[in-house]
């Protein structure tokens, strides 16, 4: 079976005849750590989670090669078209082993190695999380507990209210909603089930958030 990769709206196989080779490498994102040595103390203080209460991550690199069994002129045309479309741009990238999530980052196209090789080296400096294709949406029309599942990436939901005065509680944090979009940076969904308590309900709430995973 031949596969391409999808870059934004175009698949490399169907658009340019470029086939994905097996040497795909998606590095794991490295955590941003912070240690402080203290005199007369063994080891060091680990302050990695001191500021936000969670671990944050660096960008990661995704590399792969495309191959085209084409005549030299046709191959160069395909390579030039791909470069014009994606080189240097921030794009979405789907690999065939996970069509439900995409990488997002800046794409680079390497120089050609030799004539008649038919290979194009590709790399991306990507965000640490892979994003779910569709934004998760939940509609609420009654007071009570609402379960908001998150795949893993910490995310702040947008809560759109049609009436003011509704209160929402997540953990120890409570806010009163106004009409329209409400975004509270201290309400962060963590991996797994998150319980949002809705009270003083009137009108309708539409809750949307972006899920992602490693």
C-alpha positions as CSV (number, residue, x, y, z in Angstrom):
1,X,0.0,0.0,0.0
2,X,1.3,3.4,-0.9
3,X,0.7,6.4,1.4
4,X,1.3,10.1,1.2
5,X,1.2,12.7,3.9
6,X,-1.4,15.4,4.1
7,X,-0.2,19.0,4.4
8,X,-3.0,21.4,5.0
9,X,-5.5,20.6,2.2
10,X,-3.2,18.5,-0.1
11,X,-2.1,14.9,0.0
12,X,1.4,14.5,-1.4
13,X,0.5,11.2,-3.2
14,X,-2.7,12.3,-4.9
15,X,-1.4,15.9,-5.6
16,X,2.2,15.3,-6.8
17,X,2.7,11.5,-6.8
18,X,5.1,11.7,-3.8
19,X,5.1,8.6,-1.7
20,X,5.9,8.5,2.0
21,X,8.9,6.3,2.9
22,X,9.1,4.3,6.1
23,X,11.7,6.4,7.8
24,X,9.3,8.7,9.7
25,X,10.6,10.0,13.0
26,X,8.5,12.1,15.4
27,X,10.6,13.0,18.4
28,X,9.0,13.0,21.8
29,X,8.6,16.5,23.2
30,X,11.2,17.2,25.9
31,X,9.9,18.7,29.2
32,X,11.1,22.1,30.2
33,X,12.8,21.6,33.6
34,X,14.2,24.0,36.1
35,X,16.6,23.0,38.9
36,X,18.3,25.3,41.4
37,X,21.3,24.2,43.4
38,X,21.1,25.2,47.1
39,X,24.4,25.5,49.2
40,X,24.8,22.8,51.7
41,X,21.9,20.8,50.2
42,X,22.2,17.5,48.4
43,X,20.8,17.5,45.0
44,X,18.8,20.5,43.8
45,X,15.4,22.0,44.2
46,X,13.1,21.0,41.3
47,X,11.0,24.0,40.3
48,X,9.7,22.6,37.1
49,X,6.1,22.9,38.0
50,X,6.4,25.8,40.5
51,X,4.9,28.5,38.2
52,X,2.0,26.8,36.5
53,X,1.5,23.6,38.6
54,X,2.2,21.4,35.5
55,X,5.0,20.4,33.2
56,X,5.4,22.4,30.0
57,X,7.2,21.0,26.9
58,X,9.5,22.2,24.1
59,X,8.7,22.0,20.4
60,X,9.6,18.7,18.7
61,X,10.9,17.8,15.3
62,X,9.1,15.6,12.8
63,X,11.2,14.2,9.9
64,X,10.4,12.0,6.9
65,X,11.2,11.4,3.3
66,X,9.0,11.5,0.2
67,X,9.8,9.5,-2.9
68,X,8.7,9.9,-6.5
69,X,9.3,7.3,-9.2
70,X,9.2,10.0,-11.9
71,X,11.3,11.1,-14.8
72,X,13.9,13.7,-13.7
73,X,11.9,16.7,-15.1
74,X,8.6,15.5,-13.7
75,X,10.3,14.9,-10.3
76,X,11.8,18.4,-10.2
77,X,8.4,19.9,-11.1
78,X,6.8,18.0,-8.3
79,X,9.5,19.1,-5.8
80,X,9.2,22.7,-6.9
81,X,5.4,22.6,-6.5
82,X,5.7,21.1,-3.0
83,X,8.3,23.7,-2.0
84,X,6.1,26.6,-3.2
85,X,3.2,25.2,-1.3
86,X,4.8,24.3,2.0
87,X,8.4,25.3,2.5
88,X,8.9,27.7,5.3
89,X,5.2,27.9,6.1
90,X,3.3,27.0,9.3
91,X,1.1,24.1,8.3
92,X,-0.9,21.2,9.6
93,X,0.6,17.7,9.0
94,X,-1.3,14.4,9.0
95,X,0.6,11.2,9.0
96,X,-1.2,8.0,7.8
97,X,-0.9,6.2,11.1
98,X,-3.1,8.8,12.9
99,X,-5.7,10.5,10.7
100,X,-7.6,11.9,13.7
101,X,-4.8,14.2,14.9
102,X,-2.4,16.6,13.2
103,X,1.0,18.1,13.9
104,X,1.2,21.9,13.6
105,X,4.4,23.7,12.9
106,X,6.9,25.2,10.4
107,X,7.8,22.9,7.5
108,X,11.2,22.8,5.8
109,X,12.2,21.0,2.6
110,X,15.8,19.8,2.3
111,X,18.0,20.1,-0.7
112,X,18.1,17.2,-3.2
113,X,20.9,14.7,-2.6
114,X,21.7,13.7,-6.2
115,X,20.1,13.3,-9.6
116,X,17.8,10.4,-10.1
117,X,17.4,9.8,-6.4
118,X,13.7,10.7,-6.4
119,X,13.8,11.5,-2.7
120,X,12.8,14.7,-0.9
121,X,13.8,15.2,2.8
122,X,11.1,16.9,4.9
123,X,11.2,18.3,8.4
124,X,8.9,20.2,10.7
125,X,9.4,22.0,14.0
126,X,6.1,21.2,15.6
127,X,4.2,22.1,18.7
128,X,4.6,19.5,21.4
129,X,1.0,18.3,21.2
130,X,-0.8,16.6,18.4
131,X,-4.2,18.3,17.9
132,X,-7.5,16.5,17.5
133,X,-9.1,17.3,14.1
134,X,-12.4,18.7,15.4
135,X,-12.8,21.0,18.3
136,X,-14.9,19.3,21.0
137,X,-18.3,20.9,21.6
138,X,-20.9,20.2,24.3
139,X,-24.3,21.9,24.8
140,X,-25.7,22.3,28.2
141,X,-29.4,23.3,28.9
142,X,-29.8,22.3,32.6
143,X,-28.0,22.8,35.9
144,X,-25.9,19.9,37.2
145,X,-22.5,18.2,36.7
146,X,-21.1,18.2,33.1
147,X,-18.2,15.8,32.3
148,X,-15.6,17.3,30.0
149,X,-13.1,14.7,28.8
150,X,-9.7,15.8,27.7
151,X,-7.2,13.5,25.9
152,X,-4.2,14.9,27.7
153,X,-3.3,18.5,26.6
154,X,-4.2,21.1,29.3
155,X,-6.8,23.3,27.6
156,X,-9.0,26.2,28.6
157,X,-12.6,25.9,27.4
158,X,-14.7,28.6,25.8
159,X,-18.1,28.8,27.4
160,X,-20.7,30.7,25.4
161,X,-23.8,31.7,27.3
162,X,-27.1,33.0,26.0
163,X,-28.1,34.4,29.4
164,X,-26.1,36.1,32.1
165,X,-25.8,35.0,35.7
166,X,-25.1,31.3,35.2
167,X,-22.3,30.1,37.5
168,X,-19.7,27.4,36.6
169,X,-17.3,25.7,39.0
170,X,-14.3,23.6,38.1
171,X,-12.4,22.3,41.1
172,X,-12.0,25.2,43.5
173,X,-12.6,27.9,40.9
174,X,-16.1,29.5,40.3
175,X,-17.1,32.1,37.8
176,X,-20.3,33.9,36.8
177,X,-21.0,34.0,33.1
178,X,-21.9,37.0,31.0
179,X,-23.7,36.8,27.6
180,X,-21.4,35.6,24.8
181,X,-18.0,33.9,25.0
182,X,-16.4,33.4,28.5
183,X,-12.8,32.3,28.8
184,X,-11.2,31.9,32.2
185,X,-7.5,31.2,32.2
186,X,-7.7,29.7,35.7
187,X,-10.2,27.0,34.5
188,X,-7.9,24.5,32.8
189,X,-9.1,21.0,31.7
190,X,-6.6,18.3,32.6
191,X,-6.2,14.8,31.2
192,X,-9.2,12.5,31.7
193,X,-12.7,13.5,33.0
194,X,-13.2,17.0,34.4
195,X,-16.4,17.8,36.3
196,X,-17.9,21.3,35.6
197,X,-20.7,22.2,38.0
198,X,-23.3,24.4,36.5
199,X,-25.7,26.4,38.7
200,X,-28.3,29.2,38.4
201,X,-28.9,27.9,34.9
202,X,-30.9,29.9,32.4
203,X,-30.7,29.9,28.6
204,X,-28.1,27.6,27.0
205,X,-24.4,27.0,27.3
206,X,-22.1,25.9,24.4
207,X,-18.7,24.7,25.6
208,X,-15.9,24.2,23.1
209,X,-12.3,23.3,23.6
210,X,-9.3,21.9,21.7
211,X,-8.1,18.4,22.6
212,X,-4.6,17.1,22.0
213,X,-2.3,14.3,22.9
214,X,1.4,13.4,22.8
